[in-house]
Amino acid sequence: MFIVSLTYVAPVERVDAALAAHVAYLDEQYAAGVFLASGRKVPRTGGVILASAESREALDAVLARDPFVVAGVAAYEVTEVAVSKTAPGLEALIAL
């Protein structure tokens, strides 16, 4: 599993201009089974995505298509995690 931390690198007005396309991209990645959870950082300086991918390279290819990246308004930091323990009901995360 991967934790993806997105940080805005442009004014929020430019982020908002790409937001609708970014949300459509998120929907595509959820449908493909790549993204498991996501949300905004508080305060609004970016976001966080929990992702599952075959490899870091495969995830990098997916992230490169994000309209936020294409528009140059956000940058990603990716951390791979080998989940070994979860709360009840989240055991499926261990296999990712």
Secondary structure, DSSP 8 states (H G I E B T S, - for coil): -EEEEEEE-S-HHHHHHTHHHHHHHHHHHHHTT-EEEEEE-SSSSEEEEEE--S-HHHHHHHHTT-HHHHTTSEEEEEEE-------TT-GGGGG-
